[in-house]
Amino acid sequence: MVSTILITGAGTGFGHEIALRLAAKGFNVIAGVEIVSQVRALSEEAKKRGVDLLVEKLDVTCEGDRLKATQWDVDILLNNAGISEGGAVADIPAENLRRQYEVNVIGPVLLTQLLLRKMVEKKKGRIVFMSSVAGLTTDPFSGAYSSSKHAIEAIASALSQEVKEFGIEVATVNPGPFLTGFNDRMFESWKSWVDDPTKRLFDYKNIAFPHEQYDPEPVFETTVGVLTGEIDSYRNVEPKEIIGQQKEQLEAVWKQKVTDGLGKRAPLVQKAYDIRPGTPV
């Protein structure tokens, strides 16, 4: 029996390509997109590639959209929808902070709760969270986004333990810095802030995402593998070459002193000033 896979946030980025690739493999794909205009765009792209998928408006923050999803018999869920609000912890406005959590945490969790019920009845299912290495470590100017992904890591970890007895699998995919435009847009979110620019600690016109960025192909391949069951790892970091670096950063916190580098600009803060947006690896 062919599995039905629901992908949220399929209008752009990772979700867009993953939906098309899964459809090409013959899965029943329901591609959830945030806004109505994306329905036609993704449907047209599917036609060009000669694949069939169902495109539905599914804004994870909209209760009506979430309830609509309960009508679908979903075997596998990819919680991919997400946004990135950049800015220093001291500067980011309350509205942007709340929006970050509504889209990245609250909406996906509420959708998962609804779809989980049918999976429990069938004693089978798979739930995958598109997390990030930002859910493991944190960079300057990404505290809001990173904290939302840390929350997803906690949600996924708890859920994986809670639903084992019902035969339901849980996994995460943790992309690093990939050149999809997502990271660079995060460092432009300040342009729509409703605040007093004169009170900001930082001038965001001069700051960019502080990492060179990779080609996204490994994320497509790994996510498809996790969704189809070809990959059975719980945590899936891409690119694999940064796994060691992530572990080192996590370990370094245990030795960190509050006085380390005090009075000096942190290296990654300086790099945010020095690097150009969209710099490839």
C-alpha positions as CSV (number, residue, x, y, z in Angstrom):
1,M,0.0,0.0,0.0
2,V,1.4,3.4,-1.0
3,S,2.0,5.7,1.9
4,T,0.5,9.2,2.1
5,I,3.0,11.9,3.1
6,L,1.9,15.4,4.3
7,I,4.6,18.1,4.0
8,T,4.0,21.5,5.5
9,G,5.7,24.6,4.2
10,A,6.0,23.1,0.7
11,G,5.5,26.4,-1.1
12,T,9.2,27.2,-1.0
13,G,12.7,25.9,0.0
14,F,13.3,22.4,1.2
15,G,9.7,21.4,1.4
16,H,9.0,22.4,-2.2
17,E,11.7,20.2,-3.7
18,I,11.1,17.3,-1.2
19,A,7.4,17.2,-2.1
20,L,8.2,16.9,-5.8
21,R,10.9,14.3,-5.3
22,L,8.6,12.1,-3.2
23,A,5.8,12.4,-5.8
24,A,8.3,11.3,-8.4
25,K,9.0,8.2,-6.3
26,G,5.3,7.3,-6.4
27,F,4.2,8.4,-2.9
28,N,0.8,10.0,-2.3
29,V,2.0,13.5,-1.5
30,I,-0.1,16.2,0.1
31,A,1.9,19.4,-0.2
32,G,0.7,22.0,2.3
33,V,1.5,25.6,1.4
34,E,1.0,28.8,3.4
35,I,-0.8,31.0,1.0
36,V,-3.3,30.3,-1.9
37,S,-1.0,31.7,-4.6
38,Q,1.5,29.0,-3.9
39,V,-1.1,26.3,-4.8
40,R,-1.0,27.2,-8.4
41,A,2.8,27.7,-8.5
42,L,3.6,24.2,-7.1
43,S,0.9,22.5,-9.1
44,E,2.4,24.0,-12.3
45,E,5.9,22.9,-11.3
46,A,4.5,19.3,-10.7
47,K,3.0,19.3,-14.2
48,K,6.3,20.4,-15.7
49,R,8.1,17.4,-13.9
50,G,5.3,15.0,-14.9
51,V,4.4,14.1,-11.3
52,D,1.1,14.0,-9.4
53,L,0.6,15.6,-6.0
54,L,-2.2,17.3,-4.1
55,V,-1.5,20.9,-3.2
56,E,-3.5,22.3,-0.3
57,K,-3.4,25.6,1.6
58,L,-2.2,24.7,5.0
59,D,-1.1,27.6,7.2
60,V,0.0,25.8,10.4
61,T,-1.0,28.8,12.5
62,C,-4.6,28.7,11.2
63,E,-6.9,26.5,13.2
64,G,-9.3,26.0,10.2
65,D,-6.4,24.7,8.0
66,R,-5.2,22.4,10.8
67,L,-8.7,20.9,11.2
68,K,-9.0,20.5,7.4
69,A,-5.9,18.3,7.6
70,T,-7.7,15.8,9.9
71,Q,-9.7,14.8,6.8
72,W,-6.6,13.3,5.2
73,D,-5.4,9.8,6.0
74,V,-1.7,10.7,6.7
75,D,0.8,8.0,7.2
76,I,3.9,10.2,7.4
77,L,4.1,13.9,8.5
78,L,7.0,16.3,7.7
79,N,6.7,19.3,9.9
80,N,8.7,21.6,7.6
81,A,6.9,24.9,7.8
82,G,9.0,27.6,9.4
83,I,10.2,31.2,9.4
84,S,13.3,32.8,10.7
85,E,13.3,36.1,12.6
86,G,16.8,37.6,12.8
87,G,18.0,40.2,15.3
88,A,19.8,40.5,18.6
89,V,17.9,39.3,21.7
90,A,18.0,42.9,23.0
91,D,16.4,44.3,19.9
92,I,13.8,41.9,18.4
93,P,10.3,43.3,18.8
94,A,7.7,41.3,20.8
95,E,5.4,40.8,17.8
96,N,8.3,39.2,15.8
97,L,9.3,37.0,18.7
98,R,5.7,35.7,19.2
99,R,5.3,35.1,15.4
100,Q,8.5,33.1,15.5
101,Y,7.1,30.7,18.1
102,E,3.6,30.5,16.6
103,V,4.9,29.4,13.2
104,N,7.8,27.2,14.3
105,V,6.5,25.6,17.4
106,I,2.9,26.1,18.4
107,G,1.4,25.5,14.9
108,P,3.4,22.4,14.1
109,V,2.7,20.9,17.6
110,L,-1.0,21.5,17.3
111,L,-1.1,19.9,13.8
112,T,0.9,17.0,15.1
113,Q,-1.5,16.4,17.9
114,L,-4.5,16.2,15.5
115,L,-2.8,13.8,13.0
116,L,-1.3,11.7,15.7
117,R,-4.7,10.3,16.7
118,K,-5.2,8.4,13.5
119,M,-1.6,7.1,13.6
120,V,-2.3,5.8,17.1
121,E,-5.4,4.0,15.9
122,K,-3.4,2.3,13.1
123,K,-0.5,1.6,15.5
124,K,1.8,2.9,12.7
125,G,3.1,6.2,11.5
126,R,6.2,8.5,11.2
127,I,6.6,12.1,12.3
128,V,9.6,14.0,11.1
129,F,10.5,17.5,12.3
130,M,12.6,19.8,10.1
131,S,14.8,21.1,12.8
132,S,18.2,22.7,12.3
133,V,21.7,22.7,13.7
134,A,20.4,25.9,15.2
135,G,18.4,23.6,17.5
136,L,21.7,22.2,18.8
137,T,23.9,25.3,18.9
138,T,23.3,29.0,18.6
139,D,24.7,31.9,16.7
140,P,24.5,35.6,17.5
141,F,21.5,37.4,15.9
142,S,19.6,34.2,15.6
143,G,18.5,33.7,19.2
144,A,14.7,33.8,18.4
145,Y,15.0,31.4,15.5
146,S,17.5,29.1,17.3
147,S,15.4,29.0,20.5
148,S,12.3,27.9,18.4
149,K,14.4,25.0,17.0
150,H,15.7,24.1,20.4
151,A,12.1,23.9,21.4
152,I,11.4,21.6,18.5
153,E,14.3,19.4,19.5
154,A,12.7,19.1,23.0
155,I,9.3,18.4,21.5
156,A,10.6,15.7,19.2
157,S,12.7,14.1,21.9
158,A,9.7,13.9,24.3
159,L,7.3,12.7,21.6
160,S,9.7,10.0,20.4
161,Q,9.6,8.5,23.9
162,E,5.8,8.9,24.3
163,V,4.6,7.3,21.1
164,K,7.0,4.3,20.9
165,E,4.4,2.0,22.4
166,F,2.0,3.0,19.7
167,G,4.4,2.0,16.9
168,I,5.0,5.5,15.8
169,E,8.5,6.6,14.6
170,V,9.9,10.1,15.3
171,A,13.0,11.7,13.7
172,T,14.6,15.1,13.1
173,V,16.5,16.5,10.1
174,N,19.0,19.2,11.1
175,P,20.2,21.3,8.2
176,G,23.3,23.5,8.6
177,P,23.9,26.6,6.6
178,F,22.5,26.0,3.1
179,L,22.1,28.5,0.3
180,T,18.4,28.6,-0.2
181,G,17.9,32.3,0.7
182,F,16.3,31.3,4.0
183,N,19.3,32.4,6.1
184,D,19.9,35.6,4.3
185,R,16.2,36.6,4.6
186,M,16.5,36.1,8.3
187,F,19.0,38.9,8.4
188,E,16.6,41.2,6.6
189,S,13.6,40.7,8.9
190,W,14.5,43.9,10.7
191,K,13.3,45.9,7.7
192,S,9.7,45.3,8.8
193,W,10.1,45.8,12.5
194,V,7.8,48.2,14.3
195,D,10.2,49.8,16.7
196,D,12.4,52.8,17.3
197,P,15.6,52.2,15.2
198,T,17.5,54.7,17.3
199,K,17.2,52.4,20.3
200,R,18.7,49.3,18.6
201,L,22.0,48.0,19.9
202,F,23.1,47.0,16.4
203,D,22.9,48.6,12.9
204,Y,21.4,45.7,10.9
205,K,22.2,47.3,7.5
206,N,25.8,46.2,8.1
207,I,25.2,42.7,9.4
208,A,24.8,39.4,7.4
209,F,24.4,35.7,8.1
210,P,27.8,34.8,9.6
211,H,28.5,31.5,7.7
212,E,29.5,30.4,4.2
213,Q,26.6,28.3,2.8
214,Y,26.4,24.9,1.2
215,D,24.4,23.6,-1.8
216,P,21.1,22.1,-0.4
217,E,21.2,18.8,-2.3
218,P,22.2,16.7,0.7
219,V,19.2,18.0,2.7
220,F,16.8,16.9,-0.1
221,E,18.4,13.4,-0.3
222,T,18.5,12.8,3.5
223,T,15.0,14.1,4.2
224,V,13.6,11.9,1.5
225,G,15.5,9.0,3.0
226,V,14.2,9.7,6.5
227,L,10.6,10.0,5.2
228,T,10.6,6.8,3.2
229,G,12.3,4.8,6.0
230,E,15.5,4.2,4.0
231,I,17.3,6.2,6.8
232,D,16.4,5.1,10.3
233,S,18.6,7.6,12.3
234,Y,16.8,9.7,14.9
235,R,19.0,12.8,14.3
236,N,20.1,13.6,10.8
237,V,22.6,16.5,10.5
238,E,23.6,17.8,7.0
239,P,26.1,18.4,5.7
240,K,27.8,15.5,7.6
241,E,31.1,17.3,7.5
242,I,29.9,19.7,10.2
243,I,28.8,17.0,12.7
244,G,32.2,17.1,14.5
245,Q,32.0,20.9,14.7
246,Q,28.6,20.7,16.3
247,K,29.7,18.3,18.9
248,E,32.8,20.4,19.7
249,Q,30.5,23.5,20.2
250,L,28.2,21.6,22.5
251,E,31.2,20.3,24.5
252,A,32.8,23.7,24.7
253,V,29.9,25.2,26.7
254,W,30.9,23.0,29.6
255,K,34.2,24.8,29.8
256,Q,33.0,28.3,29.0
257,K,33.5,31.1,31.6
258,V,31.2,34.1,31.8
259,T,34.3,36.3,31.6
260,D,35.7,34.8,28.4
261,G,36.2,37.5,25.9
262,L,34.4,40.1,28.1
263,G,34.7,43.6,26.6
264,K,35.5,42.3,23.2
265,R,33.4,41.7,20.1
266,A,32.6,37.9,19.8
267,P,34.2,36.3,16.7
268,L,30.9,35.4,15.0
269,V,29.5,38.9,15.7
270,Q,32.6,40.3,13.9
271,K,32.1,37.8,11.0
272,A,28.5,39.0,10.6
273,Y,30.0,42.4,9.9
274,D,32.7,41.1,7.6
275,I,30.9,38.5,5.4
276,R,28.7,39.2,2.4
277,P,25.2,37.8,2.1
278,G,24.9,34.5,0.2
279,T,28.5,33.6,0.4
280,P,29.0,30.0,-0.8
281,V,31.3,27.5,0.8
